[in-house]
């Protein structure tokens, strides 16, 4: 079963200090944790892909009616300071295992090495339905 674990950058349960205000050592510890988690999942054969994403200042939103030129705007600019920061795609034996991985990811270290308790959204990856043709 494939799941996408979405890492949201936002004030977290145990940390409301933006990463831009962390010390270089705190940022390095956080990145080291992310790399170690990826290596563990790869070793277990569970990792399909994992990537960090550029900030919303570099994002664009595109909409189109399929007939005229698409509308491309800067953004997204959410009302809160929350945005999608990265993701993991895992292929695991059960939904419970996906939740275990999300809990592990949520406990990434932040300022002072304390687990930050960030929100990790867990969503099943849906396959394309078969068609009768």
N, C-alpha and C positions, 0 to 999 in steps of 0.2 A: 504494500500500500504506500503510495507516495503522498507526502504532505509538504506544504510550504509553510515555513515558520517565518513570519514577518516581524522584523525588528523595528520597532518604532522609536524614534528619537523624540523624547518628551520628558517632562519632569516625571521621575519614577518614584515608586513607593518609598525608597530609602535615599533618594538623591534628587535634589532640585537645582543642583549646580550645573550649568551648561558645561559641556566638555571643553569648550573654548576657554574655560576658567580653571581647568584641571592643570596640575603640574605636568611637565614632560614625563616624569617618572610614572605618574598615575595613568596617563594616556598609554604609555608603553606597556604597563601591566595589563591594561584593558585589551590592547591589541594582542599581547602575548596569550591572554586567555582565549580570545577568539581564534587565534591560530591553533592553539592546543585542542580546542573543541573540534575544529575542522579536521585536524589530524586524527583525533580519536574516532570521529564518525567515519572517516575514510578507512582507517584500519579495520573498523567493524563492518565495512562494506555497506554502510548506510548512507553515505554522502553522495548525492547526485550532483549538487552544485551549491555554492555559497558565494555571495558577493556583497560588498558594501556599495552603496549608491551615492552619487554626487548629491549635494544639497539642493534644496528647492530653488535656490537662486540660479542654478544652471538648468532647471527643468523647463519644458514647454508643454503646453496642453494643446492638443489638436482636436478639432471637431470638423465634421464634413457631412453634407447632405448627399454626397456622391455625384452631384451635378455641377456645382460651382467650386471655385477655389476653396481649399480648406481654410478654416480660421485657426491661426496659430497665435497663442498668447503666452506671455511669460507666466511662470508659476509652476505649480500651484502655490498660492499664498493662503494657507489655512488661517482661520481666525485664532487658533491657538498656536503655540510654539511646537506643535507636534507634526512630524513628517516621517515618511518611510525612509529608514536609514540603511536597510540591507535585508538579506533573506538567506535562508538555507532551504534547499529542497532535499528531503530525506526519503529514502525508500526503506520502510521498516515493517516488521511483522504485525504490528498492532497499533491502534490509536493510542493505547496507553504508553507505548514506547515513544511516540511522537510527543506526547505530553511530558514525559520524563526529560527528553532532550530540551524542550522549551523551558522547563523549570531550571535545568542546568544553565541554559543560555541567559535566563533572567537574572541569575545570580552573578553575572560578570562583575568584576571589581570596579569600583569607582574611587572617588576621593578617599584617601586614607586606607585604601584596600578593602573597604566595606562593600558587600554585595549591594548592587543598586536596585534590584527588584524591578527591572524594566519590564514593560508589557511585551510579551511575545504572542502574536496571534497565530493560531494553528488552524490551517485550512487544508482539507483534503484536495488533492489535485484530481480534477475530473477528466476522464478520458473523453475523446470525441465519440459520440454515440454511433453505432453502426447504422448504415442506411441500407435499405432494400433496393438494390439496383441490378 
